[in-house]
Amino acid sequence: MCDKMNRGLQITLNGDRLEVAGPLTVSELLDRLEIDARRVAVEHNLVVLKRATFGDTLVRDGDQVEIVNFVGGG
């Protein structure tokens, strides 16, 4: 049972293949990547997510995730 809960997922992250232990949510993925969720936009399988849905959106095997950092400047 533990093997099923922590199996490796193959996802595409910003165009690159990545294996992560899953299942996990977008929020958990950002945490594992040490990315501040307040400073990024996330597209999951071609759908731009609202920040409020990061904790409810599951990342599954074969999913495509794009993470874009906000950069300030002037």
N, C-alpha and C positions, 0 to 999 in steps of 0.2 A: 504494500500500500504506500509506503514512503517513497518508493521509486516512482510511482505514478504522480505523486504530488511534487516531486522535485526533478522532473525529467527535463532534458534540454530542449529548448525551443529554438528553431532556426527562424530568425526574422531578418528583414532588410531594414537597416537603420541608416538613414541619409545616404542610400544607394549602396551601402556595404553590407555583406552578410555578417551576422552576429549570432552567436549562440548564447542564450541566457537560460538560467534555471527558471522553471515556471511551474504552475501558472502564476501570472503576476498582472497587476494593473499598470496603467500608464504612470500613475504616481509612484508605484514601486520601482518601475523601470528608471524613472528620473532619479529616484533616490540612489539606486545602485550605480548609476552613471555619475553621481554627485553633481547633478544639475538642479539649480534652483527653479522650481516650477513657476515662480512669480516672474521670471525673466525670459520665458520662452513661449513660443506658440508650437502646438503639436498637431500634426496631420496624421491620422490613423486610417489606413486603407482609403486614401483619397478624400477623407472627411476631416475638415478642420474642427478640432474639439474645443468646446468651451472649457475653461479652467475648472469649473465646478464639476465636470464629468470625468476628470483625470482619475479619481479614485474608484469610479464605477466601470471604467472602460477596460475590459480584459484584453491583454495581448496574447494572441494565440500563434501556434506554429504556422509559419508562412506569411504572417502579417507584414505589412509595410508601414514603417513609422518614419516620419520626417520631423526633426526637431530644429527649430530656428531660434537663435538667440537674438534678443533685442539689444541693440547697441546704441548708446546715447552719444550725442555729439552736437557740435554746433558751429 
